[in-house]
C-alpha cells in the first residue's frame, strides 16, 4: 500500500481532507474526529504545561488518524479528519453536550466561545454532513466509517477488547455491516478480541448518531471503529492490526454486501 497523507484544508488548518476517486458499490466516507492533539496558537495560553495531558488518551485518539488514512487510501474513499485536540472542542459531541467544550476553555467569555466553535467545530461538522448529503440527496446509500481508539485502562477498569464496532443495533443495515466486518476480522485474525458496542454504546451521543437523525435509516449507515491503544503503542503489532483491519473492511465493502436501499 502506498503511503498517503490527508492535506490540510485550505481555510481550516485543523482539518485534513483526502479526496480519492474510485467507483465503489456503495459510497464510503471515512472520518476521524480525534486525529491529533494540536492547540491553535490563539489558545496556547490555556494549555501551558499541559503537554502530558494533550498527548495522553484525553487529548486525542492515538493511531486513529493512521488507521483512517490507510483505510481511505485502500478504499479510494474520501477522508475528513481533525488534528485539533478534543480538549479544545470535541467534534464527536453534539451541540449542547456538557463534554463538548474542554474544561480549560469553558471559562472563556461567550463571544470567544462562539469564535472557537465557528472556527473549529462548525466547519468540521458541516464538511462531514455535506459529504454525506452529496450522496443521499441523489438517493445513494452511504457507509460512514468513523475511526477511533480507546485507552486500555480507564478509571481502573481494564477494557477487554482489541477492536470494537459501535452501531445502532435497531438499524438493520448497520447491524449487517457490523456482522460482516466482524466475521471477516475473525477469519483473518482469530487471536483478536472483537466486541460490539464496547467500550461505548453505539447509540450514545456522537457524530454518527447525529447523522442518523438527520439522514434517517434508508440511506445512511454509520459505524464507529474502535481500536485498543495497547495495540497502537507497539509499532509492529499496530502495523499488523492496521493492515488486517483495513483489508477486512475493504473486503467486505468490495463484496457489495450492503444493500442499495437498507
ZAGU-231694 format. One record per atom (N, C-alpha, C, O): residue in one letter; x, y, z. Coordinates in steps of 0.02 Angstrom, whole numbers, padded with zeros to 5 digits, always signed. Each point is the difference from the previous one (the first is absolute). Last residue first. Layout:
// residues N
aXYZ...
***
This chain:
// residues 262
x-01560+00013+00113x-00003-00038+00062x-00071-00008+00025x-00012-00031+00052x+00115+00061-00299x-00052+00031+00040x-00007-00039+00064x-00033-00052+00001x+00201-00012-00141x-00007+00067-00029x-00052+00040+00039x+00005+00061+00007x+00133-00258+00117x-00055+00011-00047x+00000+00071-00027x+00022+00047+00035x+00195-00197+00044x-00045+00051+00025x-00055+00014-00051x+00014+00008-00059x+00173-00158+00024x-00051-00030+00043x-00050+00051+00026x-00051-00019+00028x+00258+00013-00187x-00065+00029-00015x-00055-00028+00042x-00057-00007-00023x+00306-00028+00010x-00046-00055-00014x-00070+00025-00015x-00042-00037-00026x+00215+00185+00094x+00006-00019-00070x-00045-00059-00018x-00017-00009-00058x+00030+00088+00284x-00028+00052-00043x+00000-00023-00073x-00049+00011-00035x+00153-00152+00192x-00073+00001+00009x-00032+00051-00046x-00052-00014-00031x+00286+00003+00036x-00027-00061-00030x-00076+00000+00005x-00034-00019-00048x+00153+00193+00153x+00001+00007-00073x-00031-00061-00034x-00036+00007-00049x+00066-00011+00283x-00054+00046-00018x-00004+00007-00076x-00054+00001-00028x+00229-00132+00109x-00064-00032+00016x-00058+00046-00021x-00047-00022-00031x+00269+00102+00012x-00014-00051-00051x-00068-00033+00012x-00035-00016-00047x+00114+00173+00206x-00013+00033-00064x-00019-00051-00053x-00048+00011-00037x+00113-00094+00247x-00063+00036+00005x-00018+00032-00067x-00057-00005-00022x+00267-00102+00041x-00055-00049+00003x-00068+00035+00000x-00046-00020-00035x+00242+00154+00043x-00007-00034-00064x-00058-00048-00001x-00038-00003-00049x+00090+00107+00253x-00024+00049-00048x-00012-00032-00068x-00052+00010-00032x+00152-00140+00199x-00071+00011+00014x-00030+00049-00050x-00055-00010-00025x+00288-00028+00014x-00037-00061-00017x-00075+00011+00008x-00039-00016-00045x+00182+00189+00111x+00004-00008-00073x-00040-00061-00022x-00035+00003-00051x+00059+00035+00282x-00047+00047-00031x+00001-00007-00076x-00053+00003-00032x+00208-00128+00156x-00068-00025+00011x-00050+00045-00035x-00047-00025-00032x+00271+00092+00031x-00010-00058-00043x-00070-00027+00007x-00032-00019-00050x+00089+00203+00190x+00005+00016-00071x-00015-00059-00045x-00041+00005-00045x-00060+00056+00284x+00052-00047-00022x+00004+00003-00075x-00047-00020-00035x-00114+00150+00150x+00065+00019+00028x+00056-00047-00020x+00059+00018+00007x-00291-00054-00065x+00028+00055-00038x+00070+00016+00023x+00043+00020-00040x-00179-00182+00151x+00028-00025-00062x+00035+00055-00039x+00050-00013-00034x-00161+00070+00231x+00053-00047+00019x+00034-00028-00062x+00061-00011+00000x-00255+00148-00012x+00064+00034-00006x+00058-00043+00025x+00058+00015-00013x-00296-00098-00101x+00033+00007+00066x+00069+00031-00009x+00040-00023-00040x-00252+00066-00126x+00058-00044+00007x+00034+00015+00067x+00008+00058+00018x-00259-00015-00165x+00041+00014+00059x+00056-00052+00005x-00012-00060-00004x-00186+00175-00174x+00049-00054+00006x+00048+00019+00056x+00034+00051-00004x-00298+00017-00076x+00061+00023+00032x+00046-00061+00010x-00021-00050+00029x-00191+00100-00212x+00035-00044+00047x+00060+00037+00029x+00037+00033-00037x-00283+00013-00114x+00060+00028+00032x+00029-00047+00051x-00035-00019+00048x-00146+00049-00277x+00024-00046+00052x+00065+00027+00028x+00046+00014-00038x-00272+00072-00132x+00062+00012+00038x+00012-00056+00050x-00045-00021+00036x-00151+00043-00186x+00058+00012-00042x+00066+00006+00038x+00053+00001-00032x-00275-00050+00133x-00004-00029-00066x+00065+00005-00039x+00017-00046-00037x-00078+00130+00266x+00029-00067-00005x+00005-00025-00072x+00036-00048-00013x-00020+00316+00099x-00047-00055+00002x+00034-00066-00015x+00060-00002-00016x+00029+00239+00035x-00005-00035-00063x-00054-00055-00001x-00024-00019-00053x+00080+00160+00248x-00009+00045-00057x-00018-00037-00064x-00041+00023-00039x+00090-00143+00239x-00060+00039+00011x-00015+00044-00061x-00057+00008-00020x+00256-00131+00023x-00057-00046-00004x-00066+00039+00005x-00047-00012-00037x+00247+00128+00073x-00015-00010-00071x-00056-00050-00010x-00038+00005-00049x+00115+00035+00268x-00031+00060-00026x-00019-00008-00074x-00053+00021-00021x+00173-00194+00125x-00068+00003+00027x-00036+00061-00027x-00060-00004-00017x+00288-00020-00035x-00041-00048-00037x-00072+00001+00024x-00046-00005-00041x+00201+00138+00156x-00013+00027-00067x-00043-00048-00040x-00045+00022-00036x+00011-00039+00295x+00058-00003-00043x-00018+00033-00067x-00057+00017-00012x-00058-00119+00262x+00012+00061-00037x+00066-00004-00039x+00052-00017+00028x-00163-00218+00022x+00016+00059+00040x+00015+00059-00045x+00008-00007-00060x-00054-00225-00007x-00056+00047-00002x+00013+00063+00041x-00042+00045+00002x+00195-00231-00013x-00005+00030-00066x-00056+00050-00007x+00000+00042-00045x+00141-00102+00273x-00059-00021-00036x-00004+00037-00067x+00011+00060-00004x+00223-00124+00133x-00053+00049+00001x-00060-00028-00039x+00008-00046-00040x+00208-00063+00057x-00019+00014+00070x-00053+00054+00007x-00013+00024+00055x-00053-00167-00214x+00044-00001+00058x+00064+00037-00020x+00022-00007-00057x-00209-00082-00088x-00023+00053+00044x+00036-00001+00068x-00031-00002+00053x+00097-00208-00168x-00051+00044-00028x-00021+00051+00053x-00009-00017+00058x+00250-00139-00103x-00060+00015+00039x-00047+00044-00041x+00020+00031-00050x+00221-00205+00046x-00046+00043-00036x-00063+00010+00041x-00026-00047+00030x+00299-00038-00016x-00063+00001+00038x-00045+00053-00031x+00015+00059+00000x+00189-00209-00122x-00023+00065+00023x-00066-00007+00038x-00044-00038-00020x+00160-00144-00093x+00029+00016+00066x-00025+00066+00028x+00008+00014+00059x-00062-00106-00281x-00038-00031+00055x+00027+00015+00069x-00034-00012+00050x+00046+00115-00299x+00040+00008+00061x-00038-00029+00059x-00026+00038+00041x-00061-00055-00265x+00068+00021-00015x+00045+00002+00061x+00061-00011-00005x-00294-00044+00020x+00032-00049-00045x+00074+00018-00010x+00042-00045-00003x-00177+00193+00128x+00009-00063+00036x+00035-00053-00042x+00040-00039+00026x-00102+00245-00126x+00056+00008+00047x+00015-00064+00037x+00058-00019+00009x-00247+00022-00145x+00061+00001-00041x+00062+00009+00043x+00051-00032-00012x-00260+00045+00118x+00011-00068-00024x+00064-00004-00041x+00039-00048+00007x-00110+00260+00065x+00026-00040+00056x+00013-00072-00021x+00049-00030+00023x-00148+00173-00182x+00069+00022+00015x+00030-00042+00056x+00057-00022-00004x-00285-00014-00054x+00045-00021-00054x+00072+00018+00015x+00045-00041-00012x-00215+00109+00164x+00005-00073-00002x+00052-00022-00052x+00042-00043+00014x-00097+00272-00004x+00041-00020+00056x+00010-00076+00001x+00056-00024+00012x-00201+00111-00174x+00068+00022-00013x+00047-00023+00055x+00054-00026-00013x-00284-00012+00043x+00027-00044-00051x+00072+00018-00017x+00042-00044-00010x-00159+00185+00158x+00012-00065+00031x+00031-00050-00049x+00045-00037+00017x-00112+00247-00098x+00058+00007+00043x+00017-00067+00033x+00058-00020+00004x-00253+00029-00133x+00059+00006-00042x+00063+00006+00042x+00051-00031-00016x-00263+00021+00128x+00020-00062-00033x+00062+00005-00041x+00042-00045+00001x-00117+00174+00225x+00003+00017-00072x+00030-00058-00038x+00059-00016+00009x-00079+00023+00230x-00068+00002-00026x-00001+00012-00075x-00052-00010-00033x+00253+00009+00170x-00024-00067-00018x-00071-00001-00026x-00022-00051-00027x+00223+00236+00015x-00067-00003+00029x-00031-00067-00020x-00016-00010-00058x+00287+00055+00095x-00054+00011-00048x-00066-00003+00037x-00002-00018+00058x+00294-00018-00039x-00057+00032+00032x-00053+00015-00053x+00016+00029-00053x+00206-00208+00087x-00041+00040-00045x-00060+00027+00039x-00035-00037+00034x+00304-00057+00029x-00073+00000+00011x-00034+00044-00053x+00030+00047-00025x+00221-00180+00107x-00035+00040-00050x-00075-00006+00015x-00024-00054+00016x+00166-00031+00146x+00052+00027-00043x-00030+00046-00053x+00026+00055-00012x-00109-00125+00277x-00012-00004-00072x+00060+00027-00036x+00036+00044+00025x-00105-00038+00225x+00017-00065-00027x-00024-00007-00072x-00042-00042-00017x+00119+00241+00209x-00046-00014-00055x+00021-00065-00035x+00056-00006-00023x-00022+00098+00286x+00035-00023-00060x-00051-00018-00054x-00045-00040+00013x+00035+00217+00204x-00032-00056-00034x+00037-00017-00064x+00009+00042-00043x+00039+00146+00194x+00017-00063+00032x-00030-00061-00033x+00013-00056+00022x-00040+00276-00113x-00028+00001+00068x+00010-00067+00035x-00044-00024+00036x+00109-00014-00267x-00032+00064+00015x-00033-00006+00069x-00041-00044+00012x+00220-00087-00206x-00025+00001+00070x-00029+00069+00012x+00032+00051-00016x+00042-00099-00201x-00008-00069+00024x-00026-00005+00071x-00031-00050+00019x-00029+00250-00198x+00051-00016+00050x-00011-00071+00025x-00057-00020+00012x-00020+00090-00263x-00019+00009+00070x+00055-00023+00047x+00041-00043-00017x-00105+00139-00258x+00036-00047+00042x-00018+00015+00072x-00023+00054+00016x-00087-00009-00288x+00017+00020+00068x+00047-00051+00032x+00011-00054-00027x-00158+00137-00220x+00055-00038+00030x+00021+00030+00067x+00010+00061+00006x-00234-00084-00181x+00032+00049+00044x+00052-00037+00042x-00017-00044+00039x-00137+00006-00275x+00044-00034+00047x+00040+00053+00039x+00043+00034-00029x-00278-00060-00138x+00046+00046+00034x+00039-00039+00053x-00030-00030+00045x-00125-00014-00283x+00027-00031+00060x+00053+00046+00029x+00049+00017-00034x-00275+00015-00140x+00069+00016+00019x+00018-00035+00065x-00039+00000+00048x-00155+00008-00276x+00018-00021+00067x+00073+00019+00014x+00041+00001-00045x-00204+00132-00132x+00053-00050+00008x+00010-00017+00074x-00001+00044+00042x-00144+00129-00156x-00030-00066+00012x+00050-00056+00007x-00019-00058-00006x+00060+00298-00017x-00009-00033-00065x-00031-00069+00008x-00005-00039-00049x+00059+00169+00238x-00046+00042-00038x-00013-00028-00070x-00051+00017-00031x+00209-00120+00176x-00069-00016+00018x-00050+00044-00038x-00055-00022-00014x+00295+00055-00016x-00025-00065-00024x-00074-00009+00013x-00037-00018-00045x+00141+00214+00118x+00011-00002-00072x-00022-00066-00030x-00022-00003-00058x+00020+00041+00296x-00057+00025-00037x+00009-00001-00075x-00049-00007-00036x+00228-00052+00184x-00053-00050+00002x-00059+00021-00044x-00026-00039-00039x+00197+00194+00064x+00025-00057-00037x-00052-00056-00002x-00010-00031-00052x-00036+00223+00181x-00005+00014-00072x+00024-00059-00041x-00029-00016-00052x+00051+00004+00287x-00070-00003-00019x-00009+00013-00075x-00042-00032-00032x+00260+00054+00119x-00022-00070+00002x-00073-00005-00022x-00017-00043-00041x+00108+00259+00059x+00034-00037-00053x-00024-00073-00003x-00013-00026-00054x-00064+00164+00231x-00032+00017-00064x+00032-00038-00057x-00035-00023-00045x+00127+00003+00261x-00065-00033-00002x-00035+00013-00067x-00033-00044-00027x+00237+00156+00063x+00009-00073-00005x-00067-00035-00006x-00009-00041-00045x+00010+00277+00078x+00024-00020-00066x+00008-00075-00008x-00017-00028-00052x-00054+00120+00268x-00049+00004-00054x+00027-00022-00068x-00034-00037-00035x+00184+00049+00225x-00052-00051+00007x-00047+00000-00060x-00010-00052-00032x+00198+00207+00055x+00026-00068+00008x-00054-00054+00006x+00015-00059-00011x-00047+00307-00023x+00064-00015-00033x+00017-00074+00000x+00031-00025-00047x-00228+00116+00154x-00004+00019-00070x+00063-00020-00039x-00003-00013-00060x-00006-00018+00295x-00045-00047-00034x-00003+00015-00075x+00000-00046-00041x+00124+00194+00175x+00031-00066+00001x-00043-00050-00040x+00026-00037-00041x-00112+00252+00079x+00052+00001-00051x+00035-00067-00005x+00016-00023-00055x-00176+00049+00224x-00033+00001-00065x+00051+00000-00057x-00009-00033-00051x+00087+00054+00270x-00024-00068-00012x-00035-00005-00067x+00007-00050-00035x+00061+00261+00109x+00059-00040-00018x-00020-00072-00014x+00027-00031-00045x-00192+00179+00123x+00020+00020-00068x+00059-00042-00024x+00003-00020-00058x-00084-00009+00284x-00043-00028-00052x+00021+00018-00071x-00006-00042-00045x+00198+00033+00232x-00063+00036-00007x-00041-00027-00058x+00028-00031-00046x+00139-00133+00179x+00004+00055-00048x-00067+00036-00004x-00052-00031+00010x+00099-00171+00119x+00002+00064+00035x+00005+00059-00048x-00003+00058+00023x+00009-00289-00092x-00069+00019+00021x-00001+00066+00036x-00053+00031+00007x+00248-00159-00092x-00026+00054-00042x-00069+00024+00023x-00025+00050-00024x+00152-00232+00127x+00044+00058-00001x-00026+00058-00042x+00024+00056+00006x-00136-00272+00011x-00003+00037+00064x+00041+00063-00002x-00018+00049+00032x-00085-00143-00262x+00048-00021+00050x-00002+00044+00062x-00019+00059-00004x-00192-00110-00163x+00054+00048+00011x+00046-00024+00055x-00024-00022+00052x-00153-00120-00104x+00023+00022-00066x+00058+00049+00006x+00049-00005-00038x-00189-00114+00211x+00071-00014-00009x+00028+00025-00066x+00057-00016-00018x-00292+00038+00084x+00041+00031+00052x+00075-00011-00008x+00040+00040+00025x-00223-00015-00227x+00026-00054+00043x+00048+00029+00052x+00043+00040-00018x-00145+00092-00159x-00035-00005+00064x+00023-00056+00044x-00019-00002+00059x+00058-00026-00316x-00009+00065+00032x-00042-00007+00064x-00052-00034+00001x+00181-00186-00069x-00051+00043-00029x-00002+00068+00035x+00022+00006+00057x+00197-00175-00090x-00055+00016+00045x-00047+00051-00032x+00021+00045-00036x+00192-00123-00052x-00044-00058+00001x-00059+00009+00048x-00037-00047+00014x+00219+00203-00044x-00039-00001-00062x-00048-00059-00003x-00044-00002-00043x+00157+00152+00247x-00006-00069-00022x-00047-00004-00059x-00060+00012+00007x+00236+00184+00093x-00070-00013-00014x-00005-00070-00029x+00040-00018-00044x+00153+00079+00168x-00024+00067-00019x-00075-00004-00013x-00040+00033+00034x+00158-00227+00012x-00003+00038+00062x-00018+00073-00014x-00017+00037+00047x+00057-00199-00218x-00069+00001+00023x-00007+00034+00068x-00055+00012+00023x+00249+00043-00215x-00016-00041+00059x-00074+00006+00019x-00030+00053-00005x+00115-00029-00250x-00004+00042+00060x-00022-00041+00059x-00045-00042-00006x+00058-00035-00224x+00062-00007+00037x+00004+00045+00061x+00050+00000+00035x-00241-00133-00217x+00018+00058+00040x+00064-00014+00039x+00011-00055+00024x-00141-00039-00269x+00030-00013+00065x+00019+00065+00035x+00013+00050-00033x-00136-00187-00194x-00002+00064+00034x+00024-00013+00071x-00029-00041+00036x+00034-00094-00293x+00013+00003+00072x-00005+00071+00023x+00026+00046-00031x-00107-00220-00194x+00019+00064+00028x+00009-00005+00076x-00032-00040+00033x+00078-00175-00193x-00056+00038+00029x+00025+00068+00025x+00059+00006+00017x+00046-00218-00113x-00010+00055-00047x-00055+00045+00023x-00035+00030-00041x+00128-00226+00157x-00067+00000-00029x-00007+00050-00057x-00048-00003-00039x+00253-00013+00161x-00015-00068-00025x-00067-00002-00036x-00007-00034-00051x+00073+00235+00159x+00042-00014-00058x-00017-00067-00031x-00005-00007-00061x-00103+00068+00261x-00022+00042-00055x+00040-00014-00064x-00028-00002-00054x+00096-00106+00253x-00063-00026-00024x-00026+00040-00060x-00022-00028-00050x+00218+00100+00160x+00012-00063-00033x-00064-00028-00030x+00000-00027-00055x-00014+00223+00185x+00035+00013-00064x+00012-00065-00038x-00009-00002-00061x-00087-00013+00276x-00046+00032-00046x+00033+00012-00068x-00031-00012-00052x+00162-00075+00230x-00049-00048-00023x-00046+00030-00053x-00013-00031-00051x+00165+00174+00155x+00036-00048-00042x-00048-00052-00029x+00004-00017-00059x-00090+00167+00217x+00010+00032-00065x+00039-00045-00048x-00015-00002-00059x-00021-00071+00283x-00062+00001-00038x+00009+00032-00069x-00029-00024-00049x+00198-00002+00233x-00003-00049-00054x-00062+00005-00044x-00001-00030-00054x-00017+00139+00292x+00064-00021-00029x-00011-00054-00053x-00034-00050+00011x-00127+00242+00079x-00004-00072-00009x+00063-00022-00037x+00004+00003-00061x-00028+00217+00235x-00010-00023-00069x-00008-00075+00000x+00008-00033+00051x+00008+00166+00153x+00012+00051-00050x-00014-00020-00071x-00016+00042-00042x+00000-00186+00238x-00050+00053+00006x+00008+00054-00054x-00048+00035-00016x+00198-00224+00043x-00063-00018-00032x-00054+00054+00006x-00048-00001-00038x+00298+00089+00048x-00027-00063+00023x-00070-00010-00030x-00021+00038-00043x+00157+00160+00006x+00024-00059-00038x-00024-00066+00028x+00015-00052-00029x-00069+00270+00126x-00018+00003-00071x+00018-00065-00037x-00036-00020-00046x+00099+00048+00275x-00073-00006-00007x-00020-00003-00073x-00042-00041-00019x+00266+00086+00069x-00017-00070+00016x-00074-00012-00008x-00021-00052-00026x+00098+00273-00003x+00021-00044-00054x-00017-00073+00013x-00022-00036-00045x-00018+00263+00162x-00048-00055-00006x+00019-00051-00054x-00043-00034-00027x+00138+00261+00099x+00018-00055+00046x-00044-00061-00005x+00002-00043+00044x-00112+00247-00148x+00069+00005+00024x+00013-00056+00050x-00037-00008+00049x-00169+00069-00180x+00028-00066+00007x+00074+00002+00019x+00037-00048-00012x-00176+00242-00033x-00044-00042+00042x+00030-00068+00015x-00023-00035+00046x+00126+00196-00193x+00009+00019+00071x-00044-00042+00046x+00014-00006+00059x-00025-00015-00301x+00058-00031+00031x+00007+00015+00073x+00022-00044+00039x-00184+00111-00221x-00022-00031+00063x+00058-00033+00037x-00010-00036+00049x+00038+00147-00260x-00040+00048+00038x-00023-00028+00067x-00017+00038+00045x+00136-00173-00208x+00042+00047+00037x-00040+00047+00044x+00022+00017+00055x-00112-00265-00109x+00010+00062-00038x+00035+00053+00042x-00012+00005+00061x+00042-00268-00024x-00035+00056+00031x+00012+00062-00044x+00058+00019-00008x-00049-00310-00024x+00025+00067-00012x-00044+00052+00036x-00060-00009+00008x+00061-00246-00030x-00003+00036+00064x+00028+00071-00007x+00028+00028+00047x-00160-00233-00216x+00061+00034+00021x-00009+00036+00066x-00055+00001+00028x-00118-00134-00148x+00061-00022-00032x+00064+00034+00023x+00054-00021-00022x-00317-00008+00062x+00050+00011+00053x+00070-00019-00025x+00036-00036+00034x-00235+00015-00172x-00015+00060+00038x+00053+00018+00051x+00005+00058+00021x-00034-00189-00264x+00039-00009+00061x-00007+00064+00041x+00032+00051-00016x-00149-00199-00217x+00014+00060+00039x+00041-00018+00062x+00003-00058+00020x-00100-00037-00282x+00040-00013+00059x+00012+00066+00036x+00019+00049-00031x-00206-00157-00159x+00034+00059+00027x+00037-00021+00063x-00029-00032+00044x-00092-00088-00280x+00028-00007+00067x+00034+00066+00018x+00036+00029-00041x-00226-00147-00150x+00043+00055+00020x+00022-00008+00073x-00041-00016+00043x-00015-00196-00195x-00034+00045+00046x+00047+00057+00016x+00058-00012+00017x+00013-00138-00175x-00070-00020-00003x-00043+00044+00045x-00058+00012-00015x+00278+00095-00090x-00016-00052+00048x-00073-00018-00007x-00040+00040-00024x+00252+00101-00115x-00069-00022+00000x-00009-00058+00049x+00034-00051-00006x+00142+00262+00020x-00003-00070-00022x-00072-00022+00006x-00034+00018+00048x+00203+00203+00018x-00054-00016-00048x+00008-00073-00022x+00049-00019-00033x+00021+00200+00253x+00019-00054-00045x-00058-00014-00047x-00058+00011+00018x+00160+00178+00177x-00052-00014-00050x+00026-00053-00048x+00053+00007-00031x-00007+00096+00291x+00030-00041-00052x-00056-00018-00048x-00048-00034+00018x+00101+00225+00194x-00045-00031-00048x+00041-00039-00051x+00050+00024-00025x-00041+00107+00291x+00034-00030-00058x-00051-00035-00044x-00048-00029+00024x+00057+00236+00179x-00037-00053-00035x+00042-00024-00059x+00028+00040-00037x+00029+00147+00178x-00008-00056+00046x-00037-00059-00029x-00013-00049+00035x+00051+00261-00154x+00062-00038+00009x-00005-00058+00049x+00042-00045-00002x-00208+00182-00164x-00006-00025+00068x+00060-00045+00015x-00004-00060-00011x-00027+00162-00203x-00024+00054+00044x-00008-00022+00072x-00013+00042+00043x+00099-00190-00219x+00028+00066-00015x-00023+00056+00046x+00037+00048+00010x+00001-00307+00065x-00053+00036-00035x+00023+00072-00011x+00030+00030+00044x+00146-00234-00025x-00036+00050+00041x-00052+00035-00043x+00013+00016-00058x+00056-00266-00008x+00027+00068-00003x-00041+00046+00044x-00060-00009+00008x+00114-00266+00009x-00051+00049-00016x+00032+00069+00004x+00041+00014+00043x+00101-00231-00106x-00020+00041+00056x-00053+00049-00023x+00004+00028-00054x+00125-00280-00020x-00036+00061-00018x-00019+00036+00063x-00013-00031+00052x+00164-00201-00164x-00014+00047+00054x-00037+00061-00028x+00011+00021-00056x-00030-00273-00050x+00039+00062-00002x-00019+00045+00058x-00057+00000+00023x+00050-00274-00033x-00043+00060+00000x+00044+00062+00000x+00046+00006+00041
***
